[in-house]
Amino acid sequence: MENNELLSRITIDPVICHGKPCIGGLRYPVSSILEYLAAGDTIEDILAEFTDLKEEDIKACLAFAVLAVNAKGSIVIPHAA
């Protein structure tokens, strides 16, 4: 599946999850899925926990993250105090 197809699975709607990017139709924020992956969960772990997700949804979150990182502009990363 190409990135454009994957990215079409991500929606941004101001009335859903406060306008955060979500997996379309499911209200799972992209950031939540990325947090699971960052914590060490595998795609299989996430799919077992959230049975309404598909592998393409997880890959779409990763594709969105790449797009966000490569976007021009500032990204603020909080640092430990």
Secondary structure, DSSP 8 states (H G I E B T S, - for coil): --HHHHHTTEE--TTSGGG--EETTTTEEHHHHHHHHHTT--HHHHHHH-TT--HHHHHHHHHHHHHHHHSSS--------
